[in-house]
């Protein structure tokens, strides 16, 4: 009799977890801010979020580089979570983009972010970059949350870009994560 009760408990936990994993999660962009520090180096042609459908928000970014080629570039990626204002949360990573694109396993968090951006952008090769940086119709989906389990809340990803030892600009992307547990 004892075995029957414990197997029932195990199956009830499996069913509860299955329902929670199959819930309607919300994972979408809420805001974007782009700043180019030197207008002689870069110009922002487009930096916006656009509603593509019901509940679907796409990110559009077009940064025109005026001084080509770009041979060395690095990025500081910081993750913030909103508590009482945005506070640093878990990650603050500095990555040399040229070496990262040669060996992506070296920086696992940056690799997760890059996997999300890669299919929507033209940043898919190593240095030098002889073209503008374009991200077109980037949409967040629930499959991205499988790799990075984070709690519900509002998050900010801040990218600070540096080329040739000079800070060139920053991009802040605000994201809402609601896994559907407390709706």
Number of C-alpha atoms within 10 A of each C-alpha: 5 6 8 8 9 11 11 11 12 10 11 12 12 12 12 11 12 11 12 14 14 11 12 14 18 19 24 21 24 15 15 19 13 18 16 17 14 12 13 10 15 18 17 16 12 16 18 14 20 13 12 12 8 6 9 15 20 18 24 20 21 17 18 17 19 14 11 13 12 16 13 16 21 21 20 16 21 18 19 19 20 14 11 6 7 13 13 15 13 10 13 16 14 16 17 14 20 18 15 16 17 12 11 14 11 13 13 10 16 21 17 14 14 16 12 16 18 14 14 17 18 15 18 12 10 13 17 13 18 12 16 17 16 18 21 17 18 19 18 19 14 14 10 14 15 10 10 11 9 12 10 17 14 19 23 23 20 21 20 18 21 18 17 11 10 12 16 18 19 18 18 18 18 19 19 16 18 17 22 14 12 6 7
